[in-house]
Amino acid sequence: METGAKETNRAPARNSGLGMTMHGKVILELRRLSLGARPNLTPVFQQKHKRWMIAGEEGGGCNGEVGHYIGFAGVVSTPLAVSIPIQSLIPNSTQRRVISQEIVRAQIFRYGSSCDLLITHHYLAPASKEGARPPMERQVLFLGKNGILAPATRQPVFFDHSGEAIDFPKNLIPLIQAVSKGAMTPKNSRAHCIPLQPITLAPITKSKSEAAPVIEGEPIIDEALPLAASPAAVTPAVTTGSKSQRRSKSAATQFGTAQPPAAPAEASAPSAA
């Protein structure tokens, strides 16, 4: 069947994943060139320390005009707990394995002198219940597309919509230079981000959804607000009631509604003879 052959050879759909969004044809070309950098991060559990961590693999290189490299750096508050260099006979593959509770990842893709760069901060959020796996959150620190990475430069240059060069945050420049060197190194066999120092980041701001939830069934009362109603709030109710009584009386008179007879006067007692 021709239909089955076409479906088999069809390129995969776009990959959003945890890393940079790439077209399916780009992913196939990276595999064909044996550029084995994998951006995916995985939560792992350490039995001895009874804690959850984030694990990632650093690696990549370049093959001709195509380069792809992924590097990691720790955070000052939580440096890398594990950093294992890997020596492999296969170039442009995995060169290091890192594990930490909080980590910064940089991914760069180069074709010729054009490149894309994505830097993200990954951390573990509080678990929903004790013993459950905590969710992994991501914060984008820098995202640049269609930049220029020349062989003579140490880092790429990105431009905004007006054509002006975008300045990198100073704390991210060593990481950007390291992954740029990795994406320009043919038959790469070493991890370029090993000598990097932990990066200083701003405190994580919790979103409104992560605020303390309201317990269902409990009234929300502000102690600063008075609970007793003011006299001004009661006056309109009395006035409204008197107006409604007047309207009912006028309507009864207009339609000729019989009024209830008045109560007879009480007879006076007879005078004594």
ChimeraX attribute file (.defattr): number of C-alpha atoms within 10 A of each C-alpha:
attribute: neighborCount
match mode: 1-to-1
recipient: residues
	/A:1	5
	/A:2	6
	/A:3	7
	/A:4	9
	/A:5	9
	/A:6	10
	/A:7	10
	/A:8	9
	/A:9	8
	/A:10	11
	/A:11	14
	/A:12	14
	/A:13	11
	/A:14	13
	/A:15	13
	/A:16	10
	/A:17	11
	/A:18	12
	/A:19	18
	/A:20	20
	/A:21	12
	/A:22	14
	/A:23	14
	/A:24	14
	/A:25	14
	/A:26	13
	/A:27	17
	/A:28	13
	/A:29	12
	/A:30	17
	/A:31	12
	/A:32	10
	/A:33	14
	/A:34	17
	/A:35	25
	/A:36	21
	/A:37	22
	/A:38	18
	/A:39	20
	/A:40	12
	/A:41	18
	/A:42	13
	/A:43	18
	/A:44	15
	/A:45	13
	/A:46	9
	/A:47	8
	/A:48	6
	/A:49	7
	/A:50	9
	/A:51	12
	/A:52	18
	/A:53	20
	/A:54	21
	/A:55	19
	/A:56	21
	/A:57	25
	/A:58	29
	/A:59	31
	/A:60	35
	/A:61	33
	/A:62	26
	/A:63	21
	/A:64	13
	/A:65	12
	/A:66	21
	/A:67	27
	/A:68	28
	/A:69	34
	/A:70	31
	/A:71	30
	/A:72	31
	/A:73	25
	/A:74	23
	/A:75	18
	/A:76	14
	/A:77	12
	/A:78	13
	/A:79	17
	/A:80	21
	/A:81	13
	/A:82	11
	/A:83	15
	/A:84	12
	/A:85	15
	/A:86	16
	/A:87	14
	/A:88	12
	/A:89	7
	/A:90	13
	/A:91	21
	/A:92	28
	/A:93	26
	/A:94	26
	/A:95	23
	/A:96	21
	/A:97	17
	/A:98	21
	/A:99	23
	/A:100	25
	/A:101	21
	/A:102	23
	/A:103	28
	/A:104	25
	/A:105	24
	/A:106	28
	/A:107	26
	/A:108	24
	/A:109	23
	/A:110	23
	/A:111	18
	/A:112	14
	/A:113	16
	/A:114	18
	/A:115	24
	/A:116	20
	/A:117	22
	/A:118	20
	/A:119	24
	/A:120	19
	/A:121	20
	/A:122	19
	/A:123	20
	/A:124	19
	/A:125	13
	/A:126	13
	/A:127	12
	/A:128	10
	/A:129	8
	/A:130	8
	/A:131	10
	/A:132	10
	/A:133	17
	/A:134	17
	/A:135	13
	/A:136	18
	/A:137	11
	/A:138	15
	/A:139	12
	/A:140	12
	/A:141	15
	/A:142	14
	/A:143	14
	/A:144	17
	/A:145	16
	/A:146	16
	/A:147	19
	/A:148	19
	/A:149	22
	/A:150	16
	/A:151	14
	/A:152	6
	/A:153	12
	/A:154	17
	/A:155	20
	/A:156	22
	/A:157	19
	/A:158	22
	/A:159	15
	/A:160	11
	/A:161	6
	/A:162	6
	/A:163	8
	/A:164	9
	/A:165	12
	/A:166	12
	/A:167	10
	/A:168	14
	/A:169	9
	/A:170	9
	/A:171	13
	/A:172	18
	/A:173	13
	/A:174	18
	/A:175	23
	/A:176	23
	/A:177	17
	/A:178	23
	/A:179	31
	/A:180	32
	/A:181	20
	/A:182	28
	/A:183	28
	/A:184	26
	/A:185	21
	/A:186	17
	/A:187	17
	/A:188	24
	/A:189	21
	/A:190	23
	/A:191	26
	/A:192	23
	/A:193	23
	/A:194	17
	/A:195	10
	/A:196	13
	/A:197	16
	/A:198	19
	/A:199	20
	/A:200	13
	/A:201	14
	/A:202	6
	/A:203	7
	/A:204	8
	/A:205	7
	/A:206	8
	/A:207	7
	/A:208	8
	/A:209	7
	/A:210	10
	/A:211	8
	/A:212	7
	/A:213	8
	/A:214	9
	/A:215	8
	/A:216	7
	/A:217	6
	/A:218	7
	/A:219	8
	/A:220	9
	/A:221	9
	/A:222	8
	/A:223	7
	/A:224	6
	/A:225	7
	/A:226	9
	/A:227	9
	/A:228	6
	/A:229	8
	/A:230	9
	/A:231	8
	/A:232	8
	/A:233	9
	/A:234	10
	/A:235	10
	/A:236	10
	/A:237	10
	/A:238	10
	/A:239	10
	/A:240	10
	/A:241	11
	/A:242	10
	/A:243	11
	/A:244	11
	/A:245	11
	/A:246	11
	/A:247	12
	/A:248	11
	/A:249	13
	/A:250	12
	/A:251	12
	/A:252	13
	/A:253	12
	/A:254	9
	/A:255	8
	/A:256	9
	/A:257	10
	/A:258	8
	/A:259	9
	/A:260	6
	/A:261	6
	/A:262	6
	/A:263	6
	/A:264	6
	/A:265	6
	/A:266	6
	/A:267	6
	/A:268	6
	/A:269	6
	/A:270	6
	/A:271	5
	/A:272	4
	/A:273	3
